[in-house]
Amino acid sequence: MQKNQFYRTLSGDTWDGVAFKTLGSEMLKDTLMKANPRHLHYYIFPAGVVLDVPAVEIPATTDLPPWRKS
């Protein structure tokens, strides 16, 4: 299990953008938001807000397209 990490926002960052940068998918913005309830009033972040980035388990996928299968 990985331990949580942190991300310091840049001016103009958004929840989905930070989720993409830190967790690899903007679809995980809800996970990021749940880990940072005190910052939910932001839609667009100023610089310097420190967010907790939770460790997430990325499920193994078996539905690979034929060109990706070994």
C-alpha positions in Angstrom: 0.0 0.0 0.0 1.3 3.4 -0.9 1.2 6.3 1.5 -0.6 9.5 0.6 1.3 12.2 -1.2 0.7 15.9 -1.5 0.3 18.4 -4.4 0.8 22.2 -4.2 -1.5 23.9 -6.6 -0.6 26.3 -9.3 -2.7 29.3 -10.0 -5.6 28.2 -12.3 -5.5 24.5 -11.3 -8.9 22.8 -11.2 -10.1 19.6 -9.4 -10.2 17.5 -12.6 -6.8 18.9 -13.8 -5.1 18.1 -10.5 -6.7 14.6 -10.5 -5.3 14.0 -14.0 -1.8 15.3 -13.0 -1.6 13.3 -9.8 -3.8 10.3 -10.2 -3.7 9.8 -14.0 -7.4 10.4 -14.7 -9.7 13.3 -14.4 -12.4 10.8 -13.6 -10.8 10.4 -10.1 -11.6 14.1 -9.1 -14.3 12.8 -6.7 -11.7 10.7 -4.9 -9.4 13.8 -4.7 -12.3 16.0 -3.5 -13.3 13.5 -0.8 -9.7 13.5 0.5 -9.7 17.4 0.7 -13.1 18.5 2.1 -11.7 21.7 3.5 -10.9 23.0 0.0 -14.3 22.2 -1.6 -15.1 25.9 -1.9 -12.5 26.2 -4.7 -13.4 25.5 -8.3 -10.2 27.2 -9.7 -7.3 27.1 -7.2 -5.0 29.9 -6.4 -1.3 29.0 -6.1 0.0 27.3 -3.0 -3.0 25.3 -1.7 -1.6 22.0 -0.5 -3.9 19.0 -1.4 -3.7 15.5 0.0 -3.4 13.0 -2.9 -4.8 9.7 -1.7 -3.2 6.4 -2.9 -5.6 4.7 -5.3 -5.5 1.2 -6.6 -5.8 1.1 -10.3 -7.7 -2.1 -11.3 -5.9 -4.5 -13.6 -7.7 -4.5 -16.9 -8.1 -7.7 -19.0 -10.0 -6.0 -21.8 -7.0 -4.9 -23.8 -7.3 -4.3 -27.6 -5.6 -7.0 -29.7 -2.6 -4.8 -30.5 -1.9 -4.3 -26.8 -2.0 -8.0 -25.9 1.4 -9.8 -25.6 
